């Protein structure tokens, strides 16, 4: 369980800087869990790999424009990302203090005051590890302020502005089924679906159901322990509707396949089923860390993107498909020019 076991070489030019021209025209690597075989397709061919008896689970979270650019009292630039924004479905905010990442020329200290467009002010009240607690002075709703002044929280490996052209990230960095605002990063496996793709899947008889997991710092927080078992996942809020729980449990009883779109769906379903092997409707905080050796109770197949080296996401797919199979598939994807990470290509593991 060494961190170095989840490393691989990726040429920088393989990191996608913008999405495919059409969402479902991205490439699709189909990986067999049983023998490691890799086949290569386009995402619009996904319906060909589905059956009428399947249940497909998607994450309907919506990304909040939680990145703000401001300045310090000294005039220096300060860019922040709000990490624990309370999204739709969660209890209402009881204050104006949030945990944030802060990017500035010098590491800010408690007492540092920040100023943003539209009259928003903030003050750093505490600092721990890589995060800072900021108390905001906002006239009205912070959520409304973010919708007007916030920026799309693009990952740091996308090295361009979020202002169009060439890409309208306000729409591109959302799934077409995003409904409940609250994430600070997108469930990127869902980027590849167009409404037409979903319609074709439904016509095949596949039942599509939804969960919500508001992606926060936990999903992309780096693993800093040499032994990955010592890593502690940050908790993220999730909700599973009664209709979804019933559909998944019914399919399990009838030995039908459950296809999870993205690692967030995998984690939510498996977290819910830890007690007795059945998915339970409800909401709460999910801190499940999945790595090789984990026993999957619910998910039979998954759609996912290509993940960063040494990340918890790479560890999850390695647990699902086998580390050697994933390493081989990633080497093949690199050799064949696949595009990696958020705006990159997709993989179907079955």
N, C-alpha and C positions, 0 to 999 in steps of 0.2 A: 504493500500500500504506500509506496514511495511517490512523492509528488513528481519526480522525474520520469516515472512510468507513464505519465500522461502528457508527454511533450512530443512535438513533431516540428519539422521544418516547413515553414510557409514563406515563399517568396513574397515580398511586400506587394508586388503587382497583382497578386491573387486576391487581395482584399478589395471587395466591391465598394466603390465610392458612390454609386447610384444604383437604383433598382433596374431590373429588366424593363425594356420598353413596354412590354405587356406583362402584367404580373404572372400569368400562367405560362409564359414562354421561357421562364427560367429552366435550367436543366434539373433533372431528377435522377439521382443515383438510387437504384433499388438494390438494397442489401438483404441477403438471406441470412437470418440468424443461425440457421442450422449448418450451413456449409461455407458461409462467407462469400458466396458468389455475388459479384457486382454486375448489374446491367445498367445501361445508360439510356435515358429517355428525356422527354420534356414534361414539364409539370402538367400540361393540359392532358397528358395521357394517364394521369392518376386514376380517373374513373375506371380504366381498363383493369386496374388491380383491385377493385372493390367488388363486393358481392351484395346482393339484395338483403342478405341477413345481417350485414355489418351495422354497427353503431359507431358513429364518428363524433368525437367530443372536441369542441373548440372553446377557446378562452375569449370571452367578449369584452375584456377590459379595454379601456380607451386611454391613450397616452395623454397626460396633462402637459402643457407647455411650461414645465417646471424649471426651466433654465433662465436665469436673469443676468443681465450685464449691467453693472453699475460702477461706482467709483468710491474710493475711500476719502476720508477728509483731506488727506494729503494730495488728492487728485489722481492717485494711481488707479488703474483699472482693476476691477474685482468681478469675477464671474462666479456665480453660485448655482448649485443644483440642489433643489429641495428633495430630500430623500424620503421623508415620512409624511407626505401630503395625505390627508384623509380623503379617500375617494368615495364615490357613490356606494351606498350600502353600509358603510362604516359609521360608527357613532360620530356625531357632529363634533367639530373642534371645540375644545373648552378653553382655548388660549391662542396665542399668536407666536408660540415658540416652536421652531422646527429644526430638525437635524439637517445639516447641509454639508455638501462638499464645497470648498472655496478654492478658487484658482486665482492667485495673485502673485506679483513679483516677489513679495516677502510673505512668509507665513503669518497670517493675522493673529493677534492676541486678543484675549477677552478685553472688552471695552472698546474695540474697534468699531467705529460707526460707518455705515454703508448708506449710499444714496442711489436711488434708481429713478428712471423716468416715471412721470405721472405722480410724483410726490411721495412715493413709497420710501420709507426709511427702515433701517435695520441696525441692530447692535448685537455684536457677538458677546454672548454671556458666558460661554464655556467652550472648552476645547478638549477633545479626547481622541487619541489615535489619529485617524484621518478625517474625522468629522468635527463640525463646529455647530453649536447651538446658537441660532439667531432669533432674536425677538424682533418681530416686525411691528411697525406702526403704520397700519393701513386703514384708510377711510373706506369702510364697507368691506365686502367679501374679498378675501385673498384669491379665491377661485376665480371671481370675476376679473380681478386685476390680472391674473396670469393669462386669462383668455385674451386680454387686450394687449398686454405688454410682454408676455412670456415668449420664450423661444423653444422650439422642438429640442428635446434633450438628446441630440445625436451622440452616438458613442464616440470616444476620442480617436478611434482609428479611422473615422470618416473625416478626412482632412480638407474640409471645404466649408464655406458658409452655408447656413440653412436658408438663405434668402434666394428665391428663384429669380432667374433661371440658373442652372439647367433643370433643377428638380424642385417641385413643390412638395417639400417635406411635410408640410401641414397635413397633406392628404396621403402622401406616399408612405409616411412612417406611421400608418394606422392600418389595421386590417379592415376589410370591407364590412365585417360584421361587428366592429367595435361599437359598444353602446354605453358602457358604464365607466365614466371617467375616474381615474385614480392611479394609473401606472406612471412610473417615471422612466420606464423602458418598455419597448414593445414586445409582444409575443410574436417574434419574427417568423416563425414557421408558418403563420397564417398569412403572411404577405403575399403568398403565391396564388391565393384564391381570388378569382374574379366572380362576380355574381353569376355569370354564365357557367362557370365551373361548378359552383354549388348547385345550380339548377340541374345540370347534367347528373351530378351525384345523386340528388334526390330522385330523379327520374329512374335511376337504377334500383330504387327502393331502399337506399341507405337512409337510416334514421340519423339526423343531425341534431345533437343536443348541446347545450351550453353550460359552462361553468364560468366563474369569475375569479381570477387571481390578479390582484393589483401588484404588478411587478415593482419591487423596490430594490434597495441596495443588496439584499440577500442574493439575488440572481447573479449579479455581476461582481460581487465582492471577491477580490483575489484570495486564493488559498496561500497562506504564508507559513504553513507548518510542513516540515519535511515528511512527516507521517500524516497522510491526509485524514486519518481517522480522528485526529485531534482538532480538525477544523470545526468551527461552530457556525452553522447557518444562521443568518438573520431571519427573523420571522416575517412573513408576508400574509396579508389578509386575503382570505378566499371565501367563496360561497358556492355551495352546490344546491341548486333548486331541487324540490321534491320530484319534479318531472324527470330531471336528469338522473337522479339516484334510482328511480323506479325503472327507467329505460335500461340503464347499465346493469342493474341487478337482474332484471328479466332476461337480458341477453346472456349474462353469465350462467344463469340457471339452464338456459336452452343451449349452452355451449356455442353461442355465436361470438363472433370476433368483435373486440373493442379496439377501435383505432383512435389514438390520442393525437391531436394536432399540437405538437410542441411539448417541451419539457415541463411547462407550467401545468398543463393538463395532467401529465403523468404524475407529477408530485401531488397535486390536489387529490386525484382519485386514490392514489396509493396511501396518502396520509389519512384520508377518511376511512379507508378499509383496514387499518392496522388492527382494530379491536377484534373483529370477527370475520373478516374477509368480504364484508358487504359494504357498499358505498352508502354513506349516511347523508341525508339532506341536512343542511345547516351551514353555519359560517363560523369562522374563527381565525386563528393565526397558525400558519403552516411553517414549520421549521425543519421539515424532513430533508435530510441529506442522503442522497442515493449514490452509492459507489459500488464497485464490484463485490459480489457476495450477497447483495440485496435480493430478497425473494419478492418477485412481482406477483401480486394477487389479482390484479384487474386488467392491466393493459396487455394486449396481444400484439399490437403493431403501433408504429408511431411515425408521424411526419416531423422532420426536424431540419434545422439548418446545419451548416458546418461551424463548429465552435472553436473558441480560442484555446490554445495550448494551456494545460494546467488548470483549466476552469472546472467548476463543479458541473457545468453542463456537459463537458466532455466526459467527465467521470460517470454521469448518469447514463449517457448513451453507451458507454463502455460496459456498464453493468447490465444493460438491456441486451446488447448484441454480442458481448464478449470483447475484451480489450484488443486481442489480436485481430479480430474481424474489423473493428473500427480503425485500427492503425493501418491495416491493409487497404481499406476503403478510402481513407484519407490520402494515402500515398497515391492511389489510383486517381483520385480527384485532382490532386496537385499536378500529376503528370499530364492529365487530359485537359487542363486549363479551366477547371471549375472555378467559380467565383465564391469567395468565402465571407462568412459573418453575416451581419444583419441584412444587408441588401443583396446577399449572395444567393447561391443556388440551394436546392433542397435535397433531402435524402428521405426515402421511404424505407424503414426497417420493418421487415415482416418475417 
